[in-house]
Amino acid sequence: GVTTGELFGINVPGKLGTGDFATQVEAFQKFVIQPSTSFIDSIINKLFKLNGLDVNFTTTPIELESITNQNKII
């Protein structure tokens, strides 16, 4: 499910990177993360419904900017 190896530090030997990192992250979230979380959300909601609970469980995606802002040294 890896959309580009550069996201995980796997690159073409002799190259430092070619693409826009934010675009690569967005593609990875759209094609890998979102389908997986949608599937997990649906399973959890089915389990809640089977147990008589009317709950709409959804996962909240983590924004890359919020992670990088938390790690900045001021």
PDB file of N, CA, C and O in Angstrom:
ATOM      1  N   GLY A   1       0.794  -1.189   0.000  1.00  0.00           N
ATOM      2  CA  GLY A   1       0.000   0.000   0.000  1.00  0.00           C
ATOM      3  C   GLY A   1       0.848   1.269   0.000  1.00  0.00           C
ATOM      4  O   GLY A   1       0.312   2.364   0.171  1.00  0.00           O
ATOM      5  N   VAL A   2       2.142   1.144  -0.186  1.00  0.00           N
ATOM      6  CA  VAL A   2       2.993   2.328  -0.186  1.00  0.00           C
ATOM      7  C   VAL A   2       2.835   3.047  -1.516  1.00  0.00           C
ATOM      8  O   VAL A   2       3.038   2.459  -2.578  1.00  0.00           O
ATOM      9  N   THR A   3       2.468   4.337  -1.451  1.00  0.00           N
ATOM     10  CA  THR A   3       2.292   5.106  -2.682  1.00  0.00           C
ATOM     11  C   THR A   3       3.615   5.613  -3.231  1.00  0.00           C
ATOM     12  O   THR A   3       3.771   5.735  -4.446  1.00  0.00           O
ATOM     13  N   THR A   4       4.567   5.910  -2.361  1.00  0.00           N
ATOM     14  CA  THR A   4       5.908   6.307  -2.777  1.00  0.00           C
ATOM     15  C   THR A   4       6.889   5.949  -1.661  1.00  0.00           C
ATOM     16  O   THR A   4       6.611   6.172  -0.483  1.00  0.00           O
ATOM     17  N   GLY A   5       7.999   5.410  -2.033  1.00  0.00           N
ATOM     18  CA  GLY A   5       8.993   4.998  -1.053  1.00  0.00           C
ATOM     19  C   GLY A   5       9.638   6.146  -0.305  1.00  0.00           C
ATOM     20  O   GLY A   5      10.183   5.959   0.782  1.00  0.00           O
ATOM     21  N   GLU A   6       9.576   7.348  -0.892  1.00  0.00           N
ATOM     22  CA  GLU A   6      10.194   8.508  -0.249  1.00  0.00           C
ATOM     23  C   GLU A   6       9.556   8.829   1.101  1.00  0.00           C
ATOM     24  O   GLU A   6      10.212   9.405   1.968  1.00  0.00           O
ATOM     25  N   LEU A   7       8.294   8.466   1.290  1.00  0.00           N
ATOM     26  CA  LEU A   7       7.621   8.717   2.561  1.00  0.00           C
ATOM     27  C   LEU A   7       8.249   7.933   3.702  1.00  0.00           C
ATOM     28  O   LEU A   7       8.153   8.327   4.864  1.00  0.00           O
ATOM     29  N   PHE A   8       8.887   6.829   3.368  1.00  0.00           N
ATOM     30  CA  PHE A   8       9.445   5.942   4.384  1.00  0.00           C
ATOM     31  C   PHE A   8      10.966   5.890   4.338  1.00  0.00           C
ATOM     32  O   PHE A   8      11.586   4.999   4.920  1.00  0.00           O
ATOM     33  N   GLY A   9      11.560   6.852   3.643  1.00  0.00           N
ATOM     34  CA  GLY A   9      13.009   6.930   3.582  1.00  0.00           C
ATOM     35  C   GLY A   9      13.631   6.008   2.554  1.00  0.00           C
ATOM     36  O   GLY A   9      14.852   5.857   2.517  1.00  0.00           O
ATOM     37  N   ILE A  10      12.807   5.385   1.715  1.00  0.00           N
ATOM     38  CA  ILE A  10      13.315   4.508   0.663  1.00  0.00           C
ATOM     39  C   ILE A  10      13.353   5.341  -0.610  1.00  0.00           C
ATOM     40  O   ILE A  10      12.316   5.805  -1.084  1.00  0.00           O
ATOM     41  N   ASN A  11      14.501   5.523  -1.140  1.00  0.00           N
ATOM     42  CA  ASN A  11      14.641   6.401  -2.285  1.00  0.00           C
ATOM     43  C   ASN A  11      15.498   5.726  -3.337  1.00  0.00           C
ATOM     44  O   ASN A  11      16.098   4.680  -3.092  1.00  0.00           O
ATOM     45  N   VAL A  12      15.546   6.319  -4.479  1.00  0.00           N
ATOM     46  CA  VAL A  12      16.398   5.833  -5.554  1.00  0.00           C
ATOM     47  C   VAL A  12      17.845   6.195  -5.208  1.00  0.00           C
ATOM     48  O   VAL A  12      18.119   7.352  -4.889  1.00  0.00           O
ATOM     49  N   PRO A  13      18.758   5.256  -5.262  1.00  0.00           N
ATOM     50  CA  PRO A  13      20.150   5.567  -4.930  1.00  0.00           C
ATOM     51  C   PRO A  13      20.682   6.719  -5.781  1.00  0.00           C
ATOM     52  O   PRO A  13      20.483   6.753  -6.995  1.00  0.00           O
ATOM     53  N   GLY A  14      21.352   7.648  -5.135  1.00  0.00           N
ATOM     54  CA  GLY A  14      21.941   8.772  -5.846  1.00  0.00           C
ATOM     55  C   GLY A  14      21.033   9.983  -5.967  1.00  0.00           C
ATOM     56  O   GLY A  14      21.447  11.014  -6.497  1.00  0.00           O
ATOM     57  N   LYS A  15      19.788   9.873  -5.480  1.00  0.00           N
ATOM     58  CA  LYS A  15      18.857  10.994  -5.546  1.00  0.00           C
ATOM     59  C   LYS A  15      18.428  11.374  -4.136  1.00  0.00           C
ATOM     60  O   LYS A  15      18.281  10.510  -3.272  1.00  0.00           O
ATOM     61  N   LEU A  16      18.229  12.658  -3.907  1.00  0.00           N
ATOM     62  CA  LEU A  16      17.822  13.127  -2.589  1.00  0.00           C
ATOM     63  C   LEU A  16      16.314  13.217  -2.438  1.00  0.00           C
ATOM     64  O   LEU A  16      15.829  13.403  -1.322  1.00  0.00           O
ATOM     65  N   GLY A  17      15.570  13.094  -3.500  1.00  0.00           N
ATOM     66  CA  GLY A  17      14.118  13.227  -3.457  1.00  0.00           C
ATOM     67  C   GLY A  17      13.664  14.052  -4.634  1.00  0.00           C
ATOM     68  O   GLY A  17      14.352  14.979  -5.061  1.00  0.00           O
ATOM     69  N   THR A  18      12.500  13.711  -5.157  1.00  0.00           N
ATOM     70  CA  THR A  18      12.064  14.380  -6.374  1.00  0.00           C
ATOM     71  C   THR A  18      10.716  15.060  -6.232  1.00  0.00           C
ATOM     72  O   THR A  18      10.458  16.046  -6.923  1.00  0.00           O
ATOM     73  N   GLY A  19       9.850  14.570  -5.363  1.00  0.00           N
ATOM     74  CA  GLY A  19       8.494  15.077  -5.315  1.00  0.00           C
ATOM     75  C   GLY A  19       8.226  15.996  -4.151  1.00  0.00           C
ATOM     76  O   GLY A  19       9.053  16.177  -3.258  1.00  0.00           O
ATOM     77  N   ASP A  20       7.045  16.569  -4.191  1.00  0.00           N
ATOM     78  CA  ASP A  20       6.578  17.417  -3.108  1.00  0.00           C
ATOM     79  C   ASP A  20       6.084  16.525  -1.982  1.00  0.00           C
ATOM     80  O   ASP A  20       5.164  15.730  -2.178  1.00  0.00           O
ATOM     81  N   PHE A  21       6.689  16.649  -0.800  1.00  0.00           N
ATOM     82  CA  PHE A  21       6.375  15.766   0.318  1.00  0.00           C
ATOM     83  C   PHE A  21       4.906  15.869   0.726  1.00  0.00           C
ATOM     84  O   PHE A  21       4.277  14.848   1.004  1.00  0.00           O
ATOM     85  N   ALA A  22       4.349  17.078   0.769  1.00  0.00           N
ATOM     86  CA  ALA A  22       2.948  17.263   1.170  1.00  0.00           C
ATOM     87  C   ALA A  22       2.004  16.557   0.205  1.00  0.00           C
ATOM     88  O   ALA A  22       1.007  15.977   0.634  1.00  0.00           O
ATOM     89  N   THR A  23       2.299  16.596  -1.072  1.00  0.00           N
ATOM     90  CA  THR A  23       1.471  15.913  -2.075  1.00  0.00           C
ATOM     91  C   THR A  23       1.560  14.405  -1.895  1.00  0.00           C
ATOM     92  O   THR A  23       0.560  13.701  -2.036  1.00  0.00           O
ATOM     93  N   GLN A  24       2.753  13.906  -1.583  1.00  0.00           N
ATOM     94  CA  GLN A  24       2.929  12.473  -1.369  1.00  0.00           C
ATOM     95  C   GLN A  24       2.171  12.002  -0.136  1.00  0.00           C
ATOM     96  O   GLN A  24       1.565  10.931  -0.147  1.00  0.00           O
ATOM     97  N   VAL A  25       2.201  12.800   0.927  1.00  0.00           N
ATOM     98  CA  VAL A  25       1.468  12.463   2.145  1.00  0.00           C
ATOM     99  C   VAL A  25      -0.029  12.462   1.870  1.00  0.00           C
ATOM    100  O   VAL A  25      -0.745  11.570   2.326  1.00  0.00           O
ATOM    101  N   GLU A  26      -0.505  13.457   1.127  1.00  0.00           N
ATOM    102  CA  GLU A  26      -1.928  13.544   0.795  1.00  0.00           C
ATOM    103  C   GLU A  26      -2.378  12.326  -0.012  1.00  0.00           C
ATOM    104  O   GLU A  26      -3.448  11.774   0.246  1.00  0.00           O
ATOM    105  N   ALA A  27      -1.577  11.909  -0.977  1.00  0.00           N
ATOM    106  CA  ALA A  27      -1.903  10.729  -1.783  1.00  0.00           C
ATOM    107  C   ALA A  27      -1.921   9.471  -0.918  1.00  0.00           C
ATOM    108  O   ALA A  27      -2.810   8.633  -1.067  1.00  0.00           O
ATOM    109  N   PHE A  28      -0.950   9.332  -0.016  1.00  0.00           N
ATOM    110  CA  PHE A  28      -0.901   8.175   0.872  1.00  0.00           C
ATOM    111  C   PHE A  28      -2.140   8.124   1.760  1.00  0.00           C
ATOM    112  O   PHE A  28      -2.729   7.060   1.954  1.00  0.00           O
ATOM    113  N   GLN A  29      -2.536   9.287   2.301  1.00  0.00           N
ATOM    114  CA  GLN A  29      -3.735   9.323   3.140  1.00  0.00           C
ATOM    115  C   GLN A  29      -4.982   8.983   2.333  1.00  0.00           C
ATOM    116  O   GLN A  29      -5.856   8.260   2.812  1.00  0.00           O
ATOM    117  N   LYS A  30      -5.067   9.497   1.119  1.00  0.00           N
ATOM    118  CA  LYS A  30      -6.263   9.281   0.295  1.00  0.00           C
ATOM    119  C   LYS A  30      -6.402   7.830  -0.165  1.00  0.00           C
ATOM    120  O   LYS A  30      -7.502   7.280  -0.150  1.00  0.00           O
ATOM    121  N   PHE A  31      -5.307   7.215  -0.569  1.00  0.00           N
ATOM    122  CA  PHE A  31      -5.379   5.888  -1.171  1.00  0.00           C
ATOM    123  C   PHE A  31      -5.084   4.735  -0.215  1.00  0.00           C
ATOM    124  O   PHE A  31      -5.399   3.588  -0.532  1.00  0.00           O
ATOM    125  N   VAL A  32      -4.492   5.008   0.939  1.00  0.00           N
ATOM    126  CA  VAL A  32      -4.150   3.934   1.874  1.00  0.00           C
ATOM    127  C   VAL A  32      -4.853   4.118   3.221  1.00  0.00           C
ATOM    128  O   VAL A  32      -5.567   3.226   3.680  1.00  0.00           O
ATOM    129  N   ILE A  33      -4.650   5.264   3.843  1.00  0.00           N
ATOM    130  CA  ILE A  33      -5.156   5.485   5.196  1.00  0.00           C
ATOM    131  C   ILE A  33      -6.678   5.586   5.234  1.00  0.00           C
ATOM    132  O   ILE A  33      -7.321   4.894   6.024  1.00  0.00           O
ATOM    133  N   GLN A  34      -7.263   6.436   4.396  1.00  0.00           N
ATOM    134  CA  GLN A  34      -8.713   6.639   4.432  1.00  0.00           C
ATOM    135  C   GLN A  34      -9.512   5.360   4.168  1.00  0.00           C
ATOM    136  O   GLN A  34     -10.466   5.094   4.898  1.00  0.00           O
ATOM    137  N   PRO A  35      -9.164   4.558   3.159  1.00  0.00           N
ATOM    138  CA  PRO A  35      -9.917   3.305   2.980  1.00  0.00           C
ATOM    139  C   PRO A  35      -9.808   2.367   4.182  1.00  0.00           C
ATOM    140  O   PRO A  35     -10.781   1.708   4.549  1.00  0.00           O
ATOM    141  N   SER A  36      -8.631   2.307   4.790  1.00  0.00           N
ATOM    142  CA  SER A  36      -8.455   1.439   5.956  1.00  0.00           C
ATOM    143  C   SER A  36      -9.266   1.925   7.144  1.00  0.00           C
ATOM    144  O   SER A  36      -9.927   1.133   7.816  1.00  0.00           O
ATOM    145  N   THR A  37      -9.219   3.233   7.406  1.00  0.00           N
ATOM    146  CA  THR A  37      -9.979   3.756   8.544  1.00  0.00           C
ATOM    147  C   THR A  37     -11.473   3.669   8.305  1.00  0.00           C
ATOM    148  O   THR A  37     -12.232   3.446   9.248  1.00  0.00           O
ATOM    149  N   SER A  38     -11.916   3.839   7.064  1.00  0.00           N
ATOM    150  CA  SER A  38     -13.347   3.684   6.763  1.00  0.00           C
ATOM    151  C   SER A  38     -13.807   2.261   7.044  1.00  0.00           C
ATOM    152  O   SER A  38     -14.893   2.047   7.584  1.00  0.00           O
ATOM    153  N   PHE A  39     -12.979   1.293   6.678  1.00  0.00           N
ATOM    154  CA  PHE A  39     -13.308  -0.109   6.930  1.00  0.00           C
ATOM    155  C   PHE A  39     -13.370  -0.389   8.433  1.00  0.00           C
ATOM    156  O   PHE A  39     -14.301  -1.035   8.913  1.00  0.00           O
ATOM    157  N   ILE A  40     -12.377   0.101   9.163  1.00  0.00           N
ATOM    158  CA  ILE A  40     -12.349  -0.097  10.613  1.00  0.00           C
ATOM    159  C   ILE A  40     -13.543   0.585  11.277  1.00  0.00           C
ATOM    160  O   ILE A  40     -14.174   0.012  12.165  1.00  0.00           O
ATOM    161  N   ASP A  41     -13.855   1.815  10.845  1.00  0.00           N
ATOM    162  CA  ASP A  41     -15.013   2.535  11.385  1.00  0.00           C
ATOM    163  C   ASP A  41     -16.297   1.737  11.181  1.00  0.00           C
ATOM    164  O   ASP A  41     -17.119   1.636  12.093  1.00  0.00           O
ATOM    165  N   SER A  42     -16.473   1.170   9.989  1.00  0.00           N
ATOM    166  CA  SER A  42     -17.701   0.424   9.714  1.00  0.00           C
ATOM    167  C   SER A  42     -17.804  -0.830  10.582  1.00  0.00           C
ATOM    168  O   SER A  42     -18.890  -1.175  11.048  1.00  0.00           O
ATOM    169  N   ILE A  43     -16.686  -1.506  10.799  1.00  0.00           N
ATOM    170  CA  ILE A  43     -16.691  -2.699  11.654  1.00  0.00           C
ATOM    171  C   ILE A  43     -17.045  -2.321  13.091  1.00  0.00           C
ATOM    172  O   ILE A  43     -17.868  -2.983  13.723  1.00  0.00           O
ATOM    173  N   ILE A  44     -16.430  -1.267  13.603  1.00  0.00           N
ATOM    174  CA  ILE A  44     -16.711  -0.826  14.978  1.00  0.00           C
ATOM    175  C   ILE A  44     -18.173  -0.414  15.117  1.00  0.00           C
ATOM    176  O   ILE A  44     -18.818  -0.747  16.111  1.00  0.00           O
ATOM    177  N   ASN A  45     -18.703   0.311  14.125  1.00  0.00           N
ATOM    178  CA  ASN A  45     -20.105   0.719  14.179  1.00  0.00           C
ATOM    179  C   ASN A  45     -21.055  -0.488  14.130  1.00  0.00           C
ATOM    180  O   ASN A  45     -22.100  -0.481  14.780  1.00  0.00           O
ATOM    181  N   LYS A  46     -20.693  -1.513  13.366  1.00  0.00           N
ATOM    182  CA  LYS A  46     -21.509  -2.732  13.332  1.00  0.00           C
ATOM    183  C   LYS A  46     -21.499  -3.435  14.691  1.00  0.00           C
ATOM    184  O   LYS A  46     -22.526  -3.938  15.148  1.00  0.00           O
ATOM    185  N   LEU A  47     -20.327  -3.464  15.329  1.00  0.00           N
ATOM    186  CA  LEU A  47     -20.237  -4.075  16.654  1.00  0.00           C
ATOM    187  C   LEU A  47     -21.085  -3.307  17.674  1.00  0.00           C
ATOM    188  O   LEU A  47     -21.770  -3.914  18.498  1.00  0.00           O
ATOM    189  N   PHE A  48     -21.036  -1.975  17.616  1.00  0.00           N
ATOM    190  CA  PHE A  48     -21.877  -1.172  18.497  1.00  0.00           C
ATOM    191  C   PHE A  48     -23.352  -1.474  18.256  1.00  0.00           C
ATOM    192  O   PHE A  48     -24.121  -1.652  19.201  1.00  0.00           O
ATOM    193  N   LYS A  49     -23.740  -1.531  16.981  1.00  0.00           N
ATOM    194  CA  LYS A  49     -25.146  -1.775  16.632  1.00  0.00           C
ATOM    195  C   LYS A  49     -25.593  -3.160  17.108  1.00  0.00           C
ATOM    196  O   LYS A  49     -26.707  -3.308  17.610  1.00  0.00           O
ATOM    197  N   LEU A  50     -24.741  -4.168  16.956  1.00  0.00           N
ATOM    198  CA  LEU A  50     -25.070  -5.518  17.421  1.00  0.00           C
ATOM    199  C   LEU A  50     -25.291  -5.558  18.932  1.00  0.00           C
ATOM    200  O   LEU A  50     -26.059  -6.377  19.436  1.00  0.00           O
ATOM    201  N   ASN A  51     -24.607  -4.661  19.647  1.00  0.00           N
ATOM    202  CA  ASN A  51     -24.751  -4.593  21.094  1.00  0.00           C
ATOM    203  C   ASN A  51     -25.802  -3.588  21.547  1.00  0.00           C
ATOM    204  O   ASN A  51     -25.879  -3.245  22.727  1.00  0.00           O
ATOM    205  N   GLY A  52     -26.611  -3.120  20.601  1.00  0.00           N
ATOM    206  CA  GLY A  52     -27.717  -2.239  20.932  1.00  0.00           C
ATOM    207  C   GLY A  52     -27.346  -0.791  21.187  1.00  0.00           C
ATOM    208  O   GLY A  52     -28.128  -0.051  21.784  1.00  0.00           O
ATOM    209  N   LEU A  53     -26.187  -0.378  20.754  1.00  0.00           N
ATOM    210  CA  LEU A  53     -25.762   1.001  20.958  1.00  0.00           C
ATOM    211  C   LEU A  53     -25.899   1.791  19.656  1.00  0.00           C
ATOM    212  O   LEU A  53     -25.419   1.367  18.605  1.00  0.00           O
ATOM    213  N   ASP A  54     -26.553   2.928  19.742  1.00  0.00           N
ATOM    214  CA  ASP A  54     -26.718   3.784  18.575  1.00  0.00           C
ATOM    215  C   ASP A  54     -25.612   4.833  18.591  1.00  0.00           C
ATOM    216  O   ASP A  54     -25.826   5.973  19.003  1.00  0.00           O
ATOM    217  N   VAL A  55     -24.428   4.432  18.138  1.00  0.00           N
ATOM    218  CA  VAL A  55     -23.246   5.287  18.166  1.00  0.00           C
ATOM    219  C   VAL A  55     -22.700   5.393  16.754  1.00  0.00           C
ATOM    220  O   VAL A  55     -22.670   4.408  16.017  1.00  0.00           O
ATOM    221  N   ASN A  56     -22.268   6.585  16.379  1.00  0.00           N
ATOM    222  CA  ASN A  56     -21.616   6.764  15.087  1.00  0.00           C
ATOM    223  C   ASN A  56     -20.136   7.027  15.333  1.00  0.00           C
ATOM    224  O   ASN A  56     -19.719   8.171  15.514  1.00  0.00           O
ATOM    225  N   PHE A  57     -19.351   5.961  15.339  1.00  0.00           N
ATOM    226  CA  PHE A  57     -17.917   6.046  15.592  1.00  0.00           C
ATOM    227  C   PHE A  57     -17.197   6.464  14.316  1.00  0.00           C
ATOM    228  O   PHE A  57     -17.430   5.889  13.252  1.00  0.00           O
ATOM    229  N   THR A  58     -16.330   7.455  14.420  1.00  0.00           N
ATOM    230  CA  THR A  58     -15.462   7.842  13.301  1.00  0.00           C
ATOM    231  C   THR A  58     -14.077   8.182  13.848  1.00  0.00           C
ATOM    232  O   THR A  58     -13.935   8.734  14.939  1.00  0.00           O
ATOM    233  N   THR A  59     -13.083   7.840  13.072  1.00  0.00           N
ATOM    234  CA  THR A  59     -11.730   8.207  13.452  1.00  0.00           C
ATOM    235  C   THR A  59     -11.431   9.600  12.920  1.00  0.00           C
ATOM    236  O   THR A  59     -11.967  10.013  11.892  1.00  0.00           O
ATOM    237  N   THR A  60     -10.584  10.307  13.619  1.00  0.00           N
ATOM    238  CA  THR A  60     -10.190  11.646  13.204  1.00  0.00           C
ATOM    239  C   THR A  60      -8.763  11.575  12.676  1.00  0.00           C
ATOM    240  O   THR A  60      -7.853  11.163  13.395  1.00  0.00           O
ATOM    241  N   PRO A  61      -8.566  11.973  11.429  1.00  0.00           N
ATOM    242  CA  PRO A  61      -7.205  11.916  10.885  1.00  0.00           C
ATOM    243  C   PRO A  61      -6.294  12.925  11.565  1.00  0.00           C
ATOM    244  O   PRO A  61      -6.729  14.013  11.943  1.00  0.00           O
ATOM    245  N   ILE A  62      -5.046  12.561  11.714  1.00  0.00           N
ATOM    246  CA  ILE A  62      -4.048  13.450  12.289  1.00  0.00           C
ATOM    247  C   ILE A  62      -3.462  14.291  11.162  1.00  0.00           C
ATOM    248  O   ILE A  62      -3.023  13.762  10.141  1.00  0.00           O
ATOM    249  N   GLU A  63      -3.461  15.576  11.357  1.00  0.00           N
ATOM    250  CA  GLU A  63      -2.905  16.473  10.357  1.00  0.00           C
ATOM    251  C   GLU A  63      -1.396  16.539  10.525  1.00  0.00           C
ATOM    252  O   GLU A  63      -0.900  16.671  11.644  1.00  0.00           O
ATOM    253  N   LEU A  64      -0.675  16.450   9.438  1.00  0.00           N
ATOM    254  CA  LEU A  64       0.781  16.486   9.472  1.00  0.00           C
ATOM    255  C   LEU A  64       1.279  17.799  10.067  1.00  0.00           C
ATOM    256  O   LEU A  64       2.263  17.805  10.806  1.00  0.00           O
ATOM    257  N   GLU A  65       0.617  18.905   9.758  1.00  0.00           N
ATOM    258  CA  GLU A  65       1.046  20.211  10.260  1.00  0.00           C
ATOM    259  C   GLU A  65       0.976  20.269  11.779  1.00  0.00           C
ATOM    260  O   GLU A  65       1.846  20.867  12.412  1.00  0.00           O
ATOM    261  N   SER A  66      -0.047  19.657  12.377  1.00  0.00           N
ATOM    262  CA  SER A  66      -0.169  19.707  13.830  1.00  0.00           C
ATOM    263  C   SER A  66       0.947  18.927  14.500  1.00  0.00           C
ATOM    264  O   SER A  66       1.388  19.299  15.588  1.00  0.00           O
ATOM    265  N   ILE A  67       1.406  17.870  13.884  1.00  0.00           N
ATOM    266  CA  ILE A  67       2.507  17.082  14.440  1.00  0.00           C
ATOM    267  C   ILE A  67       3.806  17.871  14.339  1.00  0.00           C
ATOM    268  O   ILE A  67       4.572  17.923  15.302  1.00  0.00           O
ATOM    269  N   THR A  68       4.065  18.482  13.193  1.00  0.00           N
ATOM    270  CA  THR A  68       5.314  19.213  13.024  1.00  0.00           C
ATOM    271  C   THR A  68       5.329  20.465  13.898  1.00  0.00           C
ATOM    272  O   THR A  68       6.392  20.844  14.392  1.00  0.00           O
ATOM    273  N   ASN A  69       4.198  21.110  14.103  1.00  0.00           N
ATOM    274  CA  ASN A  69       4.147  22.287  14.974  1.00  0.00           C
ATOM    275  C   ASN A  69       4.393  21.933  16.427  1.00  0.00           C
ATOM    276  O   ASN A  69       4.976  22.735  17.158  1.00  0.00           O
ATOM    277  N   GLN A  70       3.966  20.754  16.870  1.00  0.00           N
ATOM    278  CA  GLN A  70       4.182  20.331  18.241  1.00  0.00           C
ATOM    279  C   GLN A  70       5.647  20.032  18.508  1.00  0.00           C
ATOM    280  O   GLN A  70       6.103  20.146  19.645  1.00  0.00           O
ATOM    281  N   ASN A  71       6.387  19.652  17.482  1.00  0.00           N
ATOM    282  CA  ASN A  71       7.782  19.262  17.651  1.00  0.00           C
ATOM    283  C   ASN A  71       8.762  20.413  17.479  1.00  0.00           C
ATOM    284  O   ASN A  71       9.969  20.210  17.613  1.00  0.00           O
ATOM    285  N   LYS A  72       8.279  21.613  17.188  1.00  0.00           N
ATOM    286  CA  LYS A  72       9.167  22.749  16.999  1.00  0.00           C
ATOM    287  C   LYS A  72       9.709  23.224  18.339  1.00  0.00           C
ATOM    288  O   LYS A  72       8.995  23.248  19.341  1.00  0.00           O
ATOM    289  N   ILE A  73      10.968  23.598  18.339  1.00  0.00           N
ATOM    290  CA  ILE A  73      11.592  24.169  19.539  1.00  0.00           C
ATOM    291  C   ILE A  73      11.532  25.682  19.415  1.00  0.00           C
ATOM    292  O   ILE A  73      11.999  26.264  18.436  1.00  0.00           O
ATOM    293  N   ILE A  74      10.951  26.301  20.423  1.00  0.00           N
ATOM    294  CA  ILE A  74      10.785  27.763  20.371  1.00  0.00           C
ATOM    295  C   ILE A  74      11.859  28.428  21.191  1.00  0.00           C
ATOM    296  O   ILE A  74      11.898  29.655  21.278  1.00  0.00           O
TER     297      ILE A  74
END
